[in-house]
């Protein structure tokens, strides 16, 4: 048993230590910067007919679209940060989910900017309308995440005898985090290879942009739902407080709503995302009201 704990601790320190986080951050930033210039170069090489590709892509028509690629790598880093913060703070872990879905919308905006039709019929053009929905949603989500973080910073007073419960729960979260790192890495690798093979086999029939935009992240949020459910079930061992159980259950529902947004498109998808974050904010705000009046009890972090 002790040997297993030591292995988990060693893996955690190797994959999710502060030093590793800094190294991952630097590597991702360099890759993001390089990918931006490569994407930009590809756009201009195609524009001046220096190279030709057997397929046509919306992401290769405007220099503005080049921002899409580095944003994809930034999103990968955000996924790593989500796992990094999982054992440290449950509310920060949920915040990262909201930040990731917001960044996905922002990334999409860069692509949509290059295809806007600036005419008097703005509200009659589907693409322009979707851009309007997304830009309003991104501003709203930005503010909602700020409010969520503010609520998450309200620390409850914890009794000294709760410390053993907290430490045990954190150890279980570390185990989950160690499992998630290689899982998400292989998921991302598989998605990239599968996407590349798909392009190779159907050169002139690329997937719709919405499908490309959702690559990896629809499966990613499916895994997060399972993780949230596992955390919810484990939490029953460490708390008997109703408001804690409702908080964790509410976060599962919030993640499910985000996952559902990948199954639809247009305004419905945007509404689901905003509702998911609004629901999470309402849950944590009500939880904090309970926390102020809670009696000393079996607690968790």
N, C-alpha and C positions, 0 to 999 in steps of 0.2 A: 504493500500500500504506500509506504514511504517512498519507495523507488518510483512509483507511478507519479506521485506528487512532485518529486524532484524533476522528472522528465517534463511534466506539464509546465513547471516553473521555468525550466531551462528553455523550452520552446517559446513560452510567453516572452521571456526576456530577449530572446533572439529575434522574434517576429514583431513584437509590439512594445519594445522599450522606447524611451525618449530618443536615444541615440539612433535607433532604427528608423523612427519616424522622421527625424531630420534628414537621414540619408535618402529615404524614399521621397521626401519632399523635393530635395535637390535633383534627384534623378528624373522625377516626373516633370519638374519645371524645365529642365534642359530638353527633355523629349518633346514637351509641348511647344517650346520655342522653335526647335528644329522642324517639327511637323507643320508649324504655321508657314515657314518659309518654303518648305517642300510643296505644300498645297498651293501656295501663292505662285510658285514657279510653274507648277503644272497648269494652272489656269492661264497664265500668259503664254506658255509654250503651245497650248491648244489654240489660244486666241490668234496667234501669229502663224498657225499651221506648221509649226516646227515639229510637232508630234501629232499623232492621230490615235484615238482610242476606238475600239469596236463598239462602244456603248456611249450613251448620252446621259449625263447626270446633272441634276439641278445644282449640285455642289461644286461644279466646275465651270460655272457661267459668269460669276462675278467675284472680284477680289474680296468683297465683304464676306462671302461664303467661306473664305479661308480661315476665318476665326472659329468656325465650327469644329475644326480638327483639334486645335489646342484645348478648346473647351471640353472635348471628349476625354482628353488626358487629365484635365483638372477634375473632371467627374470621377475618374478612376481613383485619384488621390482622395477625394471626398469619401469614396467607398471605404478606402483604407482607414480614414479618420473615424468613420462610423464604428468600425470594428475596434479601433484603438480606444475610443471613449466608452465602449460598452461596459467594461468592468469598472470604470471609474465613476460614471454618472449615467443613470438611466435616462434622465431628462435631456442630457446632452446627446445621448445616443438617438433619442427621438428627434431632437432638433436637427441632427445631421440628416435624418430621413427627409425632413421638410426642406432642408437646404439643397439636398440632391435633386428633388423633384422641381424645385424652383430653378436650379441651374439648368435642368433639362429644358425648361420653358425658355430661359434666356438663350441657351444654345440654339434653339429652334428659331428664335427671333432674328439672329444673325443671318440665317439662311433666308428667312422670309423678307428681310430688308432688301435683299438683292432682287426680289421678284415682285416688289410692290408696283401696282399700276396707279400712278398718281393722276387720277381723273376725277371729274365731278361725280361720277357714279361709285364713289368709294364704298358706300354701304350696300351696293348691289353686287360687288365682286367678292366671291367667296374667300379668296386668298387674303384680300385686304381686310375683310371682316374678321377673319381668324387672327390676323396680326393685331388688330384692335383688341380682341378678347385677351390675347396672350400678354400684350403690353400692360393692360389694365390689371390682369391677374398677377403679373410679376411684381408690380408695385404693391398690390394688396398683400401678396404673400410675404414680401420683404418686411412690411409693417407687422403682419401677424407673427412672423418668426421673432421679430424684436420683442413683441409682447410676450410670446411664449418663453423666450430666454429670461425675460424680466421675472416672470412667474416662477421659473425654474430656479432662480437665484435665492428665493425665499427659503431659507434653511429651517427645517424643523428642529426643535431642541430634542436631542436624543439622550436617553438615560445611559449611564455607564454600563449597566448590566446588559444592554442591547449589543454591545460591541462583539461578543462571540458570534451572535446571529449574523451581524453585518459581514464579518470576516469570512464566515462560511459561505454566505451568498455570493460574495465577491469572488471567492475561489471557483465557484461553479460558473460564474460569468466569464472568468478567465479561460476555463476549459472550452466554453462555447466559442469564445473569441479565437482561440488557437485553432479550432476546427474550421472556422469561417475563412481564415486567411487563405489556406490552400484551396478550399472549396470555391471561393469567388475567383481566385486566380485561374483555376482550370475552367471555370464557367466562361470567363472572359476570353481565354485562349480558344476554347471550343467555338464560341460565338464568332470570333474573328475568322477562324479557319472555315467554318460552315458558310459564313457570308462570302468569303473569297471564292470558295468552290461554287457557290450559287451564281456568282458573277461570271465565272469561267464557263459554266455550262449554259448560261442564257445571256449571252453578251448583249443582245439588243432588247432584252426584257428585264430591266432592273426592277427591283422591288419599289413600290411606292415610297415616297420620302417618309411618311409616317411610320412605316415598318422599319426603315433604317434608323429613324430617331429613337425608336423603342428597343432597338437591339440591346440585348443583355439585361436591360433594366426591368422588363416585364418579369423575367425569371428571377432577377435580383429581389424584387419586392415580394415575389411569391415565397422565396426563402426567408425573407424578413418576417413575413406573417408567421411562418413556422417557428422561427426563433422567438418572436414575441409571445406566442402561445406557450412555448417551453418555459420562458421566463415567468409567465403568468402562473403556470402550474407549480414551478419551483417556489414561487413567492408564497404560496399557501403554507409552506413549511416554516416561514420566517415572519409572518404577520397574521394577526387575526382581526385587523382593522378593516372595517367595511370600506372606508374611503380609499385605502391603498388598493384593495382588490378592484374597486370600480375604476380607479385611475389606470391600472395596468390593463384592465379589460377594454377601457376606452381607447387606449393607445393601439391595441390590436385592431379595433374597429377602424381607427384612423388609417392604419397601414393597409387594411383591406380596401378602403375607399380609394386610396392612391393606386393600388394594384388594379382596381376596376377601371380607373381612368385610361389604362393602356388598352383596354378591350373596346373602347369607343373612340370616336374622333370628334373634332369640331368643338362647339360650345359645351356640349355635355361633358367631354373630357376635362375641359378647363374648370367647369363648375364643380365636378367631383373632387378635383385637387384642392380647390379653395375650401370646399365644405370639409374635407378631411382635416386640413390645418385648423379651421375654425372649431371643429369638434374637439381636436386635441387641446386647443387653447382653452375652450370652455371647461373641459375635463380637469385640466391642471389648475385652473383658477378656482373651481369649486373645491377641488382636493385641498388647496391651500387654506381655504376658509375652514374646512374641517380640521386641518392640521393645527390651526391656532387655538381651537377649542378641544383638541384631543386629549384624553386622559393618558397617563403613562401606560404603555402596553407593550406587548411583544412586537418588535419593530424590525424593519429592514431598510436598506438604502436603495 
